[in-house]
């Protein structure tokens, strides 16, 4: 399979997606779903506006904080449950069950505790990200050959040194997979939070557009988020591939 | 019960007990979280009065439709894509990014197109759940031994008969991963959609109770949904462990 053929195939997939969009537009009408071309024109106009910048920055800020929180807590839980067998055996099924719960049901609780401002969104986003990071980190650390740990012991490394110089480097590729999935679900969490209750942010912008029947605006924001998530994921996948090849 | 299982139950009981105590002693205000015992009591009241039965039926019905459509459609689409290697290669990067994109942001677009009805909810649910089933189907079909497809050809089975009588059972242990994910994703998407905007349903109920500051009702409904999700996921997990044994135990 040559590279050019692969590019052709990807372009065809894109063309089919655009065609589907156009057909949906013909069926649904311009007020419900604008056509691809006008949306692209609108996108160029919308991106530099202050309203978009303000909302995008609000989402970016909440997302960054949520991600930092999710990574810190997720890695801590993962390292602990991976290194300490009993905690892992006790905790893993609990984490798995919590992971597959519809966390949106807990959002009102988060809002009651943290309020409607940015902290509610951040906590809710982090709640999504913590679990995959913790579960994959735990799995990665468990899969480390015991001989690594024994050599760390014989070198009399402190627990912190063991984590930093032995456990994390050995587990890095798989831990990175957890970080990538954590990125995705944290973004989803922050956006869901914004869609449900928030004054600022791209999620609330989409909801406001919908109630005002501004479908061009709504579809454009969705496309921007779509593009952001796919590009970020492609970059993370590329780094991940490099990490796996190195080990 | 194993020692680990006992410790797990003790940990969960301690967590619930601590929450109960913190609420009763006033460390957590009643306006924020009500004690777990009160949640259970309120839920019992709701179920006994039957006031939420219509919403339970509606929400679980929508989830059921989403799951069945996703599994059947996902298997069918997976079969077709599996038979066309070039299409599959073209779609592979698409599948790899699919769950990295918050598809849920298209829910408002679906509402704009279809109006405020169960339709956008079913569609966003299927959109969330079906791809997991397609991916699992492709994965499973890859592992169906070549000799079986040859047997089908020898017996002159048609495409449909081959799919139902041969490929489906042979790939079953792998397909189950897709079923499990479809159920879990379908559940999450439907509840989230109801929560954000929907004419009725349990998600909408919770959201209303939250806006009305009706904490007893809200926590009762949250408890109910979390219990259902936990039971469903646990059953799927147990089944999956059994299938996993067949995956590794059976012939390659």
Interface residues (C-beta under 8 A of the other chain):
Chain A: X1 X6 X9 X10 X12 X13 X24 X28 X31 X32 X33 X86 X89 X90 X91 X93 X94 X96 X97 X100 X101 X102 X103 X104 X105 X106 X107 X108 X109 X111 X112 X113 X180 X184 X187 X188 X191 X192 X195 X196 X203 X206 X207 X209 X210 X213 X215 X218 X219 X221 X222 X225 X226 X229 X230 X232 X233 X234 X237
Chain B: X4 X7 X8 X11 X12 X31 X32 X33 X86 X89 X90 X91 X93 X94 X96 X97 X99 X100 X101 X102 X104 X105 X106 X107 X108 X109 X111 X112 X113 X184 X187 X188 X191 X192 X195 X196 X197 X203 X206 X207 X209 X210 X215 X218 X222 X225 X226 X229 X230 X233 X234 X237
